[in-house]
Amino acid sequence: MTTVTKEHDAPTVDATADRLPIDVESIHDGLAHALMLPLATTTREDINASVQQVLGHLNVLMAEELGYDSDADVRGLFRQAYALLDLSRRPDEETAVFEVFTYLGDTVRVAMRFLDKFEASLRAPAQGPT
């Protein structure tokens, strides 16, 4: 069966149509899980996997419009995030487990602050004059 549509029936393309919505709850849960990893019983592979997951969350949040031009706190967060993402500073296979674990915690804390800013930006348009 073939259907024919008219030009005015064609869907419009929105600038944000190619972006998926951010699952705030999933990111929050992933960050909370990473913070709860116990160093004594967590393997290096588990820590590395958590680092990759947290870096993914951080990258997603950094792509959002959070007021970089108007908010000094957001600019500071970006500086911290770029320092953590710098390949020359990131842990590698030879880095001690404790240092990787510390890096994970630092990255989670920055990602959580980005998440807080993102959630605040979602609430901001809903807050109108009262």
Secondary structure, DSSP 8 states (H G I E B T S, - for coil): ------GGGS----TTTTS----HHHHHHHHHHHHT--GGG--HHHHHHHHHHHHHHHHHHHTS---TTT-HHHHHHHHHHHHHH-TTTS--TTS-HHHHHHHHHHHHHHHHHHHHHHHHHHHGGG----
